[in-house]
Amino acid sequence: MGNTSSTEALPQEEAPAPNPGGDSSSPGGEFNTLLGKLRDIPRAAAITEGKTRTRGAGRPPNTVAADQADYGYIQDCLRKMLLFDKLEADVQRKIVADMYERKINAGDILIQEGDVGLAASELYVVKDGEFEVLERRQGMQFRVNTKQRGDTFGEVSLMYNVPRSATVAATKESLVWVLERDTFRHFVRDHHQQEVSQVELFLNSVKLLGNLTRDEKARLLDALEEKSYQPGTAVVTQGETGDYFYIIKSGEAVVYDASGPEKRKVNHLFKADYFGEQALLRSEPRGATVEALTELTVLCLGRAQFTELLGPLQDIMQRDKSPQVVGQRLMKLDTKSAVAGGGGGGGG
Protein backbone atom coordinates (compact mmCIF):
# COMPACT_ATOMS: atom_id res chain seq x y z
CA MET A 1 0.00 0.00 0.00
CA GLY A 2 1.12 3.55 -0.50
CA ASN A 3 0.78 5.92 2.47
CA THR A 4 0.17 5.12 6.11
CA SER A 5 -2.10 7.11 8.39
CA SER A 6 -1.95 7.92 12.07
CA THR A 7 -4.03 6.26 14.77
CA GLU A 8 -6.30 8.51 16.80
CA ALA A 9 -7.43 7.58 20.32
CA LEU A 10 -7.59 3.86 19.74
CA PRO A 11 -8.69 2.23 23.04
CA GLN A 12 -6.00 -0.16 24.32
CA GLU A 13 -8.45 -2.73 25.67
CA GLU A 14 -7.57 -6.41 25.45
CA ALA A 15 -10.09 -8.66 23.73
CA PRO A 16 -11.51 -11.41 25.96
CA ALA A 17 -10.60 -14.09 23.36
CA PRO A 18 -7.52 -13.16 21.31
CA ASN A 19 -7.36 -14.24 17.70
CA PRO A 20 -4.27 -15.77 16.08
CA GLY A 21 -4.01 -12.30 14.61
CA GLY A 22 -3.96 -10.15 11.55
CA ASP A 23 -5.15 -11.00 8.12
CA SER A 24 -4.68 -14.75 8.46
CA SER A 25 -8.07 -15.20 10.13
CA SER A 26 -9.85 -14.60 6.80
CA PRO A 27 -11.16 -17.49 4.64
CA GLY A 28 -8.84 -20.11 6.17
CA GLY A 29 -10.73 -23.08 4.79
CA GLU A 30 -10.42 -21.89 1.22
CA PHE A 31 -6.80 -20.84 1.79
CA ASN A 32 -5.85 -24.33 2.96
CA THR A 33 -7.31 -25.95 -0.14
CA LEU A 34 -4.67 -24.11 -2.19
CA LEU A 35 -1.71 -25.49 -0.24
CA GLY A 36 0.48 -27.74 -2.38
CA LYS A 37 -1.86 -27.38 -5.42
CA LEU A 38 0.42 -25.34 -7.63
CA ARG A 39 -1.40 -26.30 -10.78
CA ASP A 40 -4.35 -24.18 -9.57
CA ILE A 41 -2.28 -21.01 -9.19
CA PRO A 42 -2.72 -19.66 -12.76
CA ARG A 43 -6.49 -19.96 -12.44
CA ALA A 44 -6.40 -18.37 -8.99
CA ALA A 45 -4.52 -15.41 -10.40
CA ALA A 46 -7.63 -14.45 -12.37
CA ILE A 47 -9.55 -13.58 -9.19
CA THR A 48 -7.65 -10.33 -8.64
CA GLU A 49 -9.91 -7.33 -8.73
CA GLY A 50 -9.43 -3.66 -8.04
CA LYS A 51 -6.30 -1.57 -8.40
CA THR A 52 -2.89 -3.24 -8.31
CA ARG A 53 0.64 -2.01 -8.96
CA THR A 54 2.18 -3.52 -12.09
CA ARG A 55 5.11 -5.79 -11.32
CA GLY A 56 8.35 -4.36 -12.68
CA ALA A 57 7.14 -0.77 -12.44
CA GLY A 58 9.78 -0.05 -9.81
CA ARG A 59 9.57 0.12 -6.04
CA PRO A 60 7.13 2.58 -4.44
CA PRO A 61 8.56 5.87 -3.11
CA ASN A 62 10.33 5.88 0.26
CA THR A 63 11.32 2.21 0.07
CA VAL A 64 14.64 0.38 -0.34
CA ALA A 65 15.38 -3.12 -1.62
CA ALA A 66 15.77 -5.85 0.98
CA ASP A 67 19.42 -6.34 1.91
CA GLN A 68 20.89 -9.51 0.44
CA ALA A 69 22.34 -10.33 3.87
CA ASP A 70 18.74 -10.62 5.15
CA TYR A 71 17.51 -13.00 2.42
CA GLY A 72 18.05 -16.14 4.48
CA TYR A 73 16.23 -14.72 7.51
CA ILE A 74 13.28 -13.49 5.43
CA GLN A 75 13.08 -16.88 3.72
CA ASP A 76 12.92 -18.64 7.10
CA CYS A 77 10.14 -16.30 8.24
CA LEU A 78 8.07 -16.90 5.10
CA ARG A 79 8.50 -20.68 5.37
CA LYS A 80 6.04 -20.56 8.25
CA MET A 81 3.42 -20.32 5.49
CA LEU A 82 2.83 -23.74 3.90
CA LEU A 83 2.04 -22.11 0.57
CA PHE A 84 5.54 -20.60 0.50
CA ASP A 85 7.27 -23.58 2.13
CA LYS A 86 6.14 -25.93 -0.66
CA LEU A 87 8.02 -23.89 -3.26
CA GLU A 88 11.55 -24.93 -4.18
CA ALA A 89 14.39 -23.03 -2.49
CA ASP A 90 15.49 -21.18 -5.63
CA VAL A 91 11.93 -19.94 -6.24
CA GLN A 92 11.69 -18.80 -2.62
CA ARG A 93 14.93 -16.86 -3.00
CA LYS A 94 13.73 -15.15 -6.19
CA ILE A 95 10.59 -14.01 -4.37
CA VAL A 96 12.60 -12.69 -1.41
CA ALA A 97 14.98 -10.85 -3.77
CA ASP A 98 12.00 -8.86 -5.09
CA MET A 99 10.92 -7.69 -1.63
CA TYR A 100 11.65 -4.24 -0.24
CA GLU A 101 11.75 -2.40 3.09
CA ARG A 102 9.25 0.17 4.27
CA LYS A 103 9.58 2.41 7.33
CA ILE A 104 6.49 2.76 9.53
CA ASN A 105 6.41 5.54 12.12
CA ALA A 106 5.05 5.01 15.62
CA GLY A 107 1.27 5.38 15.58
CA ASP A 108 0.95 4.83 11.81
CA ILE A 109 -1.59 2.33 10.51
CA LEU A 110 -0.05 -0.20 8.11
CA ILE A 111 -3.26 -2.16 7.49
CA GLN A 112 -6.75 -0.71 7.89
CA GLU A 113 -9.63 -3.10 8.55
CA GLY A 114 -11.91 -3.18 5.52
CA ASP A 115 -9.29 -1.97 3.02
CA VAL A 116 -9.48 -3.47 -0.50
CA GLY A 117 -7.56 -3.17 -3.77
CA LEU A 118 -3.91 -2.09 -3.64
CA ALA A 119 -4.15 -1.57 0.12
CA ALA A 120 -5.01 -5.26 0.53
CA SER A 121 -2.44 -6.77 -1.84
CA GLU A 122 0.70 -7.00 0.30
CA LEU A 123 2.20 -9.34 2.89
CA TYR A 124 4.56 -8.03 5.57
CA VAL A 125 7.46 -9.46 7.55
CA VAL A 126 8.50 -7.44 10.57
CA LYS A 127 12.18 -6.49 10.39
CA ASP A 128 12.23 -4.25 13.46
CA GLY A 129 9.77 -2.67 15.85
CA GLU A 130 6.34 -3.78 17.03
CA PHE A 131 2.75 -3.73 15.79
CA GLU A 132 -0.60 -4.31 17.44
CA VAL A 133 -3.46 -6.10 15.68
CA LEU A 134 -6.83 -4.45 16.32
CA GLU A 135 -10.34 -5.68 15.54
CA ARG A 136 -13.55 -3.71 15.84
CA ARG A 137 -16.07 -5.42 18.10
CA GLN A 138 -19.31 -3.80 19.19
CA GLY A 139 -18.03 -0.41 18.05
CA MET A 140 -14.76 -0.64 19.99
CA GLN A 141 -11.22 -1.42 18.82
CA PHE A 142 -9.79 -4.41 20.72
CA ARG A 143 -6.16 -5.47 20.60
CA VAL A 144 -6.17 -9.17 19.66
CA ASN A 145 -2.49 -9.76 18.93
CA THR A 146 0.95 -8.19 18.58
CA LYS A 147 3.58 -8.63 15.88
CA GLN A 148 7.33 -8.38 16.43
CA ARG A 149 10.55 -9.12 14.53
CA GLY A 150 10.19 -12.20 12.34
CA ASP A 151 6.37 -12.27 12.43
CA THR A 152 4.38 -12.18 9.19
CA PHE A 153 0.89 -10.87 8.50
CA GLY A 154 -1.33 -10.27 5.50
CA GLU A 155 -0.76 -13.70 3.86
CA VAL A 156 -4.35 -14.10 2.65
CA SER A 157 -3.77 -11.07 0.40
CA LEU A 158 -1.33 -13.12 -1.71
CA MET A 159 -4.18 -15.29 -2.96
CA TYR A 160 -7.41 -13.36 -2.50
CA ASN A 161 -8.67 -9.84 -3.13
CA VAL A 162 -10.70 -9.69 0.07
CA PRO A 163 -11.07 -6.80 2.54
CA ARG A 164 -8.50 -6.65 5.33
CA SER A 165 -9.95 -8.38 8.39
CA ALA A 166 -8.09 -6.32 11.03
CA THR A 167 -6.20 -3.09 11.59
CA VAL A 168 -2.44 -3.30 12.18
CA ALA A 169 -0.73 -0.26 13.72
CA ALA A 170 2.88 0.41 14.73
CA THR A 171 3.37 0.95 18.47
CA LYS A 172 6.94 2.19 17.89
CA GLU A 173 9.10 3.16 14.94
CA SER A 174 9.25 0.00 12.80
CA LEU A 175 10.52 -1.53 9.58
CA VAL A 176 8.80 -4.19 7.48
CA TRP A 177 9.76 -6.18 4.42
CA VAL A 178 6.99 -6.08 1.81
CA LEU A 179 5.94 -8.90 -0.54
CA GLU A 180 3.47 -7.88 -3.25
CA ARG A 181 0.75 -10.19 -4.54
CA ASP A 182 1.83 -9.76 -8.18
CA THR A 183 5.43 -10.67 -7.34
CA PHE A 184 4.39 -13.81 -5.49
CA ARG A 185 2.01 -14.95 -8.22
CA HIS A 186 4.52 -14.24 -10.97
CA PHE A 187 7.14 -16.57 -9.52
CA VAL A 188 4.66 -19.26 -8.43
CA ARG A 189 3.06 -19.26 -11.88
CA ASP A 190 6.48 -19.42 -13.55
CA HIS A 191 7.49 -22.32 -11.28
CA HIS A 192 4.28 -24.18 -12.10
CA GLN A 193 4.77 -23.71 -15.83
CA GLN A 194 8.31 -25.12 -15.58
CA GLU A 195 7.00 -28.18 -13.72
CA VAL A 196 4.33 -28.71 -16.39
CA SER A 197 6.98 -28.47 -19.13
CA GLN A 198 9.13 -31.09 -17.39
CA VAL A 199 6.20 -33.51 -17.09
CA GLU A 200 5.29 -32.86 -20.72
CA LEU A 201 8.83 -33.75 -21.82
CA PHE A 202 8.66 -36.92 -19.72
CA LEU A 203 5.34 -37.96 -21.30
CA ASN A 204 6.95 -37.62 -24.72
CA SER A 205 9.44 -40.30 -23.63
CA VAL A 206 6.69 -42.81 -22.77
CA LYS A 207 6.45 -45.12 -25.78
CA LEU A 208 2.81 -46.00 -25.10
CA LEU A 209 1.77 -42.36 -25.54
CA GLY A 210 3.63 -41.81 -28.81
CA ASN A 211 0.45 -41.99 -30.94
CA LEU A 212 -1.52 -39.46 -28.91
CA THR A 213 -2.17 -36.10 -30.50
CA ARG A 214 -0.85 -32.92 -28.90
CA ASP A 215 -4.35 -32.07 -27.69
CA GLU A 216 -4.78 -35.53 -26.15
CA LYS A 217 -1.42 -35.20 -24.37
CA ALA A 218 -2.47 -31.79 -23.04
CA ARG A 219 -5.67 -33.28 -21.63
CA LEU A 220 -3.69 -36.16 -20.15
CA LEU A 221 -1.29 -33.70 -18.54
CA ASP A 222 -4.18 -31.90 -16.83
CA ALA A 223 -5.66 -35.17 -15.55
CA LEU A 224 -2.48 -36.76 -14.11
CA GLU A 225 -1.79 -36.73 -10.39
CA GLU A 226 1.69 -37.29 -8.91
CA LYS A 227 2.26 -39.66 -5.96
CA SER A 228 5.38 -40.96 -4.20
CA TYR A 229 6.10 -44.26 -2.42
CA GLN A 230 8.91 -45.48 -0.17
CA PRO A 231 10.81 -48.74 -0.91
CA GLY A 232 8.80 -51.82 0.05
CA THR A 233 5.44 -50.02 -0.17
CA ALA A 234 2.68 -51.68 -2.20
CA VAL A 235 1.30 -49.35 -4.87
CA VAL A 236 -1.39 -51.86 -5.93
CA THR A 237 -2.31 -55.11 -4.20
CA GLN A 238 -3.43 -58.29 -5.92
CA GLY A 239 -7.14 -58.99 -5.50
CA GLU A 240 -8.12 -55.43 -4.69
CA THR A 241 -10.36 -53.24 -6.84
CA GLY A 242 -8.38 -51.01 -9.19
CA ASP A 243 -9.31 -47.40 -9.91
CA TYR A 244 -6.01 -45.97 -11.15
CA PHE A 245 -3.50 -46.41 -13.96
CA TYR A 246 0.16 -45.61 -13.22
CA ILE A 247 3.19 -44.39 -15.18
CA ILE A 248 6.56 -44.47 -13.42
CA LYS A 249 8.14 -41.02 -13.40
CA SER A 250 11.23 -42.08 -11.42
CA GLY A 251 12.44 -45.13 -9.52
CA GLU A 252 11.87 -48.88 -9.90
CA ALA A 253 9.07 -51.27 -8.98
CA VAL A 254 8.67 -55.04 -8.91
CA VAL A 255 5.53 -56.97 -9.94
CA TYR A 256 4.67 -60.07 -7.88
CA ASP A 257 2.12 -62.85 -8.35
CA ALA A 258 0.91 -63.96 -4.93
CA SER A 259 -1.72 -66.44 -6.12
CA GLY A 260 0.47 -69.48 -5.39
CA PRO A 261 2.03 -70.76 -2.16
CA GLU A 262 4.97 -68.35 -2.59
CA LYS A 263 5.19 -64.82 -3.93
CA ARG A 264 6.71 -64.94 -7.43
CA LYS A 265 8.38 -62.08 -9.31
CA VAL A 266 6.79 -61.67 -12.72
CA ASN A 267 8.09 -58.28 -13.93
CA HIS A 268 10.49 -55.46 -13.12
CA LEU A 269 9.45 -51.90 -13.97
CA PHE A 270 11.54 -48.77 -14.60
CA LYS A 271 11.08 -45.12 -15.53
CA ALA A 272 8.44 -44.62 -18.27
CA ASP A 273 6.95 -48.11 -17.68
CA TYR A 274 3.28 -48.34 -16.76
CA PHE A 275 1.00 -50.66 -14.81
CA GLY A 276 -2.55 -51.04 -13.49
CA GLU A 277 -4.23 -51.01 -16.88
CA GLN A 278 -5.64 -54.56 -16.85
CA ALA A 279 -7.96 -53.99 -13.89
CA LEU A 280 -9.37 -50.91 -15.63
CA LEU A 281 -9.68 -52.43 -19.09
CA ARG A 282 -11.39 -55.60 -17.87
CA SER A 283 -13.11 -54.24 -14.74
CA GLU A 284 -11.43 -57.02 -12.75
CA PRO A 285 -9.59 -57.05 -9.40
CA ARG A 286 -5.86 -56.38 -9.51
CA GLY A 287 -4.09 -59.38 -11.06
CA ALA A 288 -0.75 -58.76 -9.32
CA THR A 289 0.93 -56.75 -6.56
CA VAL A 290 3.30 -53.92 -7.50
CA GLU A 291 5.81 -52.81 -4.85
CA ALA A 292 8.27 -49.92 -4.89
CA LEU A 293 11.81 -51.30 -5.08
CA THR A 294 13.38 -47.85 -4.67
CA GLU A 295 11.90 -44.46 -3.89
CA LEU A 296 9.16 -44.34 -6.47
CA THR A 297 7.28 -41.45 -8.08
CA VAL A 298 4.33 -42.22 -10.31
CA LEU A 299 1.81 -40.29 -12.37
CA CYS A 300 -1.73 -41.57 -11.74
CA LEU A 301 -4.77 -41.46 -13.97
CA GLY A 302 -8.30 -42.18 -12.68
CA ARG A 303 -10.63 -44.73 -14.27
CA ALA A 304 -12.84 -42.27 -16.19
CA GLN A 305 -9.91 -40.32 -17.69
CA PHE A 306 -8.08 -43.56 -18.48
CA THR A 307 -11.04 -44.95 -20.41
CA GLU A 308 -11.51 -41.69 -22.31
CA LEU A 309 -7.88 -40.91 -23.13
CA LEU A 310 -6.05 -44.25 -23.19
CA GLY A 311 -8.79 -46.78 -23.85
CA PRO A 312 -8.05 -46.73 -27.62
CA LEU A 313 -4.47 -47.88 -26.83
CA GLN A 314 -5.71 -51.21 -25.45
CA ASP A 315 -4.08 -53.31 -28.19
CA ILE A 316 -0.66 -51.70 -27.60
CA MET A 317 -0.91 -52.27 -23.84
CA GLN A 318 -1.88 -55.91 -24.24
CA ARG A 319 1.05 -56.49 -26.61
CA ASP A 320 3.50 -54.79 -24.21
CA LYS A 321 2.34 -57.05 -21.35
CA SER A 322 2.16 -60.30 -23.34
CA PRO A 323 3.98 -63.31 -21.74
CA GLN A 324 6.54 -63.31 -24.56
CA VAL A 325 7.49 -59.62 -24.16
CA VAL A 326 7.62 -59.79 -20.35
CA GLY A 327 9.63 -63.05 -20.47
CA GLN A 328 12.23 -61.53 -22.80
CA ARG A 329 12.46 -58.48 -20.55
CA LEU A 330 13.14 -60.52 -17.40
CA MET A 331 15.66 -62.68 -19.26
CA LYS A 332 17.63 -59.58 -20.28
CA LEU A 333 17.56 -58.27 -16.68
CA ASP A 334 18.79 -61.62 -15.34
CA THR A 335 21.61 -61.63 -17.90
CA LYS A 336 22.67 -58.12 -16.91
CA SER A 337 22.57 -59.08 -13.21
CA ALA A 338 24.74 -62.14 -13.88
CA VAL A 339 27.33 -60.08 -15.77
CA ALA A 340 27.37 -57.35 -13.11
CA GLY A 341 27.72 -59.98 -10.36
CA GLY A 342 30.64 -61.77 -12.02
CA GLY A 343 28.64 -64.70 -13.38
CA GLY A 344 26.34 -65.27 -10.41
CA GLY A 345 22.69 -66.36 -10.67
CA GLY A 346 19.92 -64.15 -12.01
CA GLY A 347 17.98 -61.75 -9.82
CA GLY A 348 14.82 -62.92 -8.14
C-alpha positions as CSV (number, residue, x, y, z in Angstrom):
1,M,0.0,0.0,0.0
2,G,1.1,3.5,-0.5
3,N,0.8,5.9,2.5
4,T,0.2,5.1,6.1
5,S,-2.1,7.1,8.4
6,S,-1.9,7.9,12.1
7,T,-4.0,6.3,14.8
8,E,-6.3,8.5,16.8
9,A,-7.4,7.6,20.3
10,L,-7.6,3.9,19.7
11,P,-8.7,2.2,23.0
12,Q,-6.0,-0.2,24.3
13,E,-8.5,-2.7,25.7
14,E,-7.6,-6.4,25.5
15,A,-10.1,-8.7,23.7
16,P,-11.5,-11.4,26.0
17,A,-10.6,-14.1,23.4
18,P,-7.5,-13.2,21.3
19,N,-7.4,-14.2,17.7
20,P,-4.3,-15.8,16.1
21,G,-4.0,-12.3,14.6
22,G,-4.0,-10.2,11.5
23,D,-5.2,-11.0,8.1
24,S,-4.7,-14.8,8.5
25,S,-8.1,-15.2,10.1
26,S,-9.9,-14.6,6.8
27,P,-11.2,-17.5,4.6
28,G,-8.8,-20.1,6.2
29,G,-10.7,-23.1,4.8
30,E,-10.4,-21.9,1.2
31,F,-6.8,-20.8,1.8
32,N,-5.8,-24.3,3.0
33,T,-7.3,-25.9,-0.1
34,L,-4.7,-24.1,-2.2
35,L,-1.7,-25.5,-0.2
36,G,0.5,-27.7,-2.4
37,K,-1.9,-27.4,-5.4
38,L,0.4,-25.3,-7.6
39,R,-1.4,-26.3,-10.8
40,D,-4.4,-24.2,-9.6
41,I,-2.3,-21.0,-9.2
42,P,-2.7,-19.7,-12.8
43,R,-6.5,-20.0,-12.4
44,A,-6.4,-18.4,-9.0
45,A,-4.5,-15.4,-10.4
46,A,-7.6,-14.4,-12.4
47,I,-9.6,-13.6,-9.2
48,T,-7.7,-10.3,-8.6
49,E,-9.9,-7.3,-8.7
50,G,-9.4,-3.7,-8.0
51,K,-6.3,-1.6,-8.4
52,T,-2.9,-3.2,-8.3
53,R,0.6,-2.0,-9.0
54,T,2.2,-3.5,-12.1
55,R,5.1,-5.8,-11.3
56,G,8.4,-4.4,-12.7
57,A,7.1,-0.8,-12.4
58,G,9.8,-0.1,-9.8
59,R,9.6,0.1,-6.0
60,P,7.1,2.6,-4.4
61,P,8.6,5.9,-3.1
62,N,10.3,5.9,0.3
63,T,11.3,2.2,0.1
64,V,14.6,0.4,-0.3
65,A,15.4,-3.1,-1.6
66,A,15.8,-5.9,1.0
67,D,19.4,-6.3,1.9
68,Q,20.9,-9.5,0.4
69,A,22.3,-10.3,3.9
70,D,18.7,-10.6,5.1
71,Y,17.5,-13.0,2.4
72,G,18.0,-16.1,4.5
73,Y,16.2,-14.7,7.5
74,I,13.3,-13.5,5.4
75,Q,13.1,-16.9,3.7
76,D,12.9,-18.6,7.1
77,C,10.1,-16.3,8.2
78,L,8.1,-16.9,5.1
79,R,8.5,-20.7,5.4
80,K,6.0,-20.6,8.3
81,M,3.4,-20.3,5.5
82,L,2.8,-23.7,3.9
83,L,2.0,-22.1,0.6
84,F,5.5,-20.6,0.5
85,D,7.3,-23.6,2.1
86,K,6.1,-25.9,-0.7
87,L,8.0,-23.9,-3.3
88,E,11.6,-24.9,-4.2
89,A,14.4,-23.0,-2.5
90,D,15.5,-21.2,-5.6
91,V,11.9,-19.9,-6.2
92,Q,11.7,-18.8,-2.6
93,R,14.9,-16.9,-3.0
94,K,13.7,-15.1,-6.2
95,I,10.6,-14.0,-4.4
96,V,12.6,-12.7,-1.4
97,A,15.0,-10.8,-3.8
98,D,12.0,-8.9,-5.1
99,M,10.9,-7.7,-1.6
100,Y,11.6,-4.2,-0.2
101,E,11.7,-2.4,3.1
102,R,9.2,0.2,4.3
103,K,9.6,2.4,7.3
104,I,6.5,2.8,9.5
105,N,6.4,5.5,12.1
106,A,5.1,5.0,15.6
107,G,1.3,5.4,15.6
108,D,1.0,4.8,11.8
109,I,-1.6,2.3,10.5
110,L,-0.1,-0.2,8.1
111,I,-3.3,-2.2,7.5
112,Q,-6.8,-0.7,7.9
113,E,-9.6,-3.1,8.6
114,G,-11.9,-3.2,5.5
115,D,-9.3,-2.0,3.0
116,V,-9.5,-3.5,-0.5
117,G,-7.6,-3.2,-3.8
118,L,-3.9,-2.1,-3.6
119,A,-4.1,-1.6,0.1
120,A,-5.0,-5.3,0.5
121,S,-2.4,-6.8,-1.8
122,E,0.7,-7.0,0.3
123,L,2.2,-9.3,2.9
124,Y,4.6,-8.0,5.6
125,V,7.5,-9.5,7.6
126,V,8.5,-7.4,10.6
127,K,12.2,-6.5,10.4
128,D,12.2,-4.3,13.5
129,G,9.8,-2.7,15.9
130,E,6.3,-3.8,17.0
131,F,2.8,-3.7,15.8
132,E,-0.6,-4.3,17.4
133,V,-3.5,-6.1,15.7
134,L,-6.8,-4.5,16.3
135,E,-10.3,-5.7,15.5
136,R,-13.5,-3.7,15.8
137,R,-16.1,-5.4,18.1
138,Q,-19.3,-3.8,19.2
139,G,-18.0,-0.4,18.0
140,M,-14.8,-0.6,20.0
141,Q,-11.2,-1.4,18.8
142,F,-9.8,-4.4,20.7
143,R,-6.2,-5.5,20.6
144,V,-6.2,-9.2,19.7
145,N,-2.5,-9.8,18.9
146,T,0.9,-8.2,18.6
147,K,3.6,-8.6,15.9
148,Q,7.3,-8.4,16.4
149,R,10.6,-9.1,14.5
150,G,10.2,-12.2,12.3
151,D,6.4,-12.3,12.4
152,T,4.4,-12.2,9.2
153,F,0.9,-10.9,8.5
154,G,-1.3,-10.3,5.5
155,E,-0.8,-13.7,3.9
156,V,-4.4,-14.1,2.6
157,S,-3.8,-11.1,0.4
158,L,-1.3,-13.1,-1.7
159,M,-4.2,-15.3,-3.0
160,Y,-7.4,-13.4,-2.5
161,N,-8.7,-9.8,-3.1
162,V,-10.7,-9.7,0.1
163,P,-11.1,-6.8,2.5
164,R,-8.5,-6.6,5.3
165,S,-10.0,-8.4,8.4
166,A,-8.1,-6.3,11.0
167,T,-6.2,-3.1,11.6
168,V,-2.4,-3.3,12.2
169,A,-0.7,-0.3,13.7
170,A,2.9,0.4,14.7
171,T,3.4,0.9,18.5
172,K,6.9,2.2,17.9
173,E,9.1,3.2,14.9
174,S,9.3,0.0,12.8
175,L,10.5,-1.5,9.6
176,V,8.8,-4.2,7.5
177,W,9.8,-6.2,4.4
178,V,7.0,-6.1,1.8
179,L,5.9,-8.9,-0.5
180,E,3.5,-7.9,-3.2
181,R,0.8,-10.2,-4.5
182,D,1.8,-9.8,-8.2
183,T,5.4,-10.7,-7.3
184,F,4.4,-13.8,-5.5
185,R,2.0,-14.9,-8.2
186,H,4.5,-14.2,-11.0
187,F,7.1,-16.6,-9.5
188,V,4.7,-19.3,-8.4
189,R,3.1,-19.3,-11.9
190,D,6.5,-19.4,-13.5
191,H,7.5,-22.3,-11.3
192,H,4.3,-24.2,-12.1
193,Q,4.8,-23.7,-15.8
194,Q,8.3,-25.1,-15.6
195,E,7.0,-28.2,-13.7
196,V,4.3,-28.7,-16.4
197,S,7.0,-28.5,-19.1
198,Q,9.1,-31.1,-17.4
199,V,6.2,-33.5,-17.1
200,E,5.3,-32.9,-20.7
201,L,8.8,-33.7,-21.8
202,F,8.7,-36.9,-19.7
203,L,5.3,-38.0,-21.3
204,N,7.0,-37.6,-24.7
205,S,9.4,-40.3,-23.6
206,V,6.7,-42.8,-22.8
207,K,6.5,-45.1,-25.8
208,L,2.8,-46.0,-25.1
209,L,1.8,-42.4,-25.5
210,G,3.6,-41.8,-28.8
211,N,0.5,-42.0,-30.9
212,L,-1.5,-39.5,-28.9
213,T,-2.2,-36.1,-30.5
214,R,-0.9,-32.9,-28.9
215,D,-4.3,-32.1,-27.7
216,E,-4.8,-35.5,-26.2
217,K,-1.4,-35.2,-24.4
218,A,-2.5,-31.8,-23.0
219,R,-5.7,-33.3,-21.6
220,L,-3.7,-36.2,-20.2
221,L,-1.3,-33.7,-18.5
222,D,-4.2,-31.9,-16.8
223,A,-5.7,-35.2,-15.5
224,L,-2.5,-36.8,-14.1
225,E,-1.8,-36.7,-10.4
226,E,1.7,-37.3,-8.9
227,K,2.3,-39.7,-6.0
228,S,5.4,-41.0,-4.2
229,Y,6.1,-44.3,-2.4
230,Q,8.9,-45.5,-0.2
231,P,10.8,-48.7,-0.9
232,G,8.8,-51.8,0.0
233,T,5.4,-50.0,-0.2
234,A,2.7,-51.7,-2.2
235,V,1.3,-49.4,-4.9
236,V,-1.4,-51.9,-5.9
237,T,-2.3,-55.1,-4.2
238,Q,-3.4,-58.3,-5.9
239,G,-7.1,-59.0,-5.5
240,E,-8.1,-55.4,-4.7
241,T,-10.4,-53.2,-6.8
242,G,-8.4,-51.0,-9.2
243,D,-9.3,-47.4,-9.9
244,Y,-6.0,-46.0,-11.2
245,F,-3.5,-46.4,-14.0
246,Y,0.2,-45.6,-13.2
247,I,3.2,-44.4,-15.2
248,I,6.6,-44.5,-13.4
249,K,8.1,-41.0,-13.4
250,S,11.2,-42.1,-11.4
251,G,12.4,-45.1,-9.5
252,E,11.9,-48.9,-9.9
253,A,9.1,-51.3,-9.0
254,V,8.7,-55.0,-8.9
255,V,5.5,-57.0,-9.9
256,Y,4.7,-60.1,-7.9
257,D,2.1,-62.8,-8.4
258,A,0.9,-64.0,-4.9
259,S,-1.7,-66.4,-6.1
260,G,0.5,-69.5,-5.4
261,P,2.0,-70.8,-2.2
262,E,5.0,-68.4,-2.6
263,K,5.2,-64.8,-3.9
264,R,6.7,-64.9,-7.4
265,K,8.4,-62.1,-9.3
266,V,6.8,-61.7,-12.7
267,N,8.1,-58.3,-13.9
268,H,10.5,-55.5,-13.1
269,L,9.5,-51.9,-14.0
270,F,11.5,-48.8,-14.6
271,K,11.1,-45.1,-15.5
272,A,8.4,-44.6,-18.3
273,D,7.0,-48.1,-17.7
274,Y,3.3,-48.3,-16.8
275,F,1.0,-50.7,-14.8
276,G,-2.5,-51.0,-13.5
277,E,-4.2,-51.0,-16.9
278,Q,-5.6,-54.6,-16.9
279,A,-8.0,-54.0,-13.9
280,L,-9.4,-50.9,-15.6
281,L,-9.7,-52.4,-19.1
282,R,-11.4,-55.6,-17.9
283,S,-13.1,-54.2,-14.7
284,E,-11.4,-57.0,-12.8
285,P,-9.6,-57.1,-9.4
286,R,-5.9,-56.4,-9.5
287,G,-4.1,-59.4,-11.1
288,A,-0.8,-58.8,-9.3
289,T,0.9,-56.8,-6.6
290,V,3.3,-53.9,-7.5
291,E,5.8,-52.8,-4.9
292,A,8.3,-49.9,-4.9
293,L,11.8,-51.3,-5.1
294,T,13.4,-47.9,-4.7
295,E,11.9,-44.5,-3.9
296,L,9.2,-44.3,-6.5
297,T,7.3,-41.4,-8.1
298,V,4.3,-42.2,-10.3
299,L,1.8,-40.3,-12.4
300,C,-1.7,-41.6,-11.7
301,L,-4.8,-41.5,-14.0
302,G,-8.3,-42.2,-12.7
303,R,-10.6,-44.7,-14.3
304,A,-12.8,-42.3,-16.2
305,Q,-9.9,-40.3,-17.7
306,F,-8.1,-43.6,-18.5
307,T,-11.0,-45.0,-20.4
308,E,-11.5,-41.7,-22.3
309,L,-7.9,-40.9,-23.1
310,L,-6.0,-44.2,-23.2
311,G,-8.8,-46.8,-23.8
312,P,-8.0,-46.7,-27.6
313,L,-4.5,-47.9,-26.8
314,Q,-5.7,-51.2,-25.4
315,D,-4.1,-53.3,-28.2
316,I,-0.7,-51.7,-27.6
317,M,-0.9,-52.3,-23.8
318,Q,-1.9,-55.9,-24.2
319,R,1.1,-56.5,-26.6
320,D,3.5,-54.8,-24.2
321,K,2.3,-57.0,-21.3
322,S,2.2,-60.3,-23.3
323,P,4.0,-63.3,-21.7
324,Q,6.5,-63.3,-24.6
325,V,7.5,-59.6,-24.2
326,V,7.6,-59.8,-20.4
327,G,9.6,-63.0,-20.5
328,Q,12.2,-61.5,-22.8
329,R,12.5,-58.5,-20.5
330,L,13.1,-60.5,-17.4
331,M,15.7,-62.7,-19.3
332,K,17.6,-59.6,-20.3
333,L,17.6,-58.3,-16.7
334,D,18.8,-61.6,-15.3
335,T,21.6,-61.6,-17.9
336,K,22.7,-58.1,-16.9
337,S,22.6,-59.1,-13.2
338,A,24.7,-62.1,-13.9
339,V,27.3,-60.1,-15.8
340,A,27.4,-57.4,-13.1
341,G,27.7,-60.0,-10.4
342,G,30.6,-61.8,-12.0
343,G,28.6,-64.7,-13.4
344,G,26.3,-65.3,-10.4
345,G,22.7,-66.4,-10.7
346,G,19.9,-64.2,-12.0
347,G,18.0,-61.8,-9.8
348,G,14.8,-62.9,-8.1
